[in-house]
Amino acid sequence: MGIFHGKKDGLKLTAYTGDRAILLAFDLDEEQIDRLAGFTIAATPPDIAGSIPQTLSAQLKFLKNIVYLKCPNPRFHLL
């Protein structure tokens, strides 16, 4: 188990590994989120020649519309 960090083009990623899962946490620079509506993650298995990226399915689903409120701390937002 461990914690891994990466950053590229204003996108920061932290991966928290567990026994059978990985939690991915993303942070995007403020100037890049103006019209962000969502994202998709494509994963390619390592060390396999000719591997085809697999798109990860979204696990987060909402039953009703969510109202977006900006909180006083600019690094966090309330839903």
Secondary structure, DSSP 8 states (H G I E B T S, - for coil): --EEEEEETTEEEEEEE-SS-EEEEEEE-GGG-TT------EE--TT-TT---EE-------SS----EE-SSTT-EE-
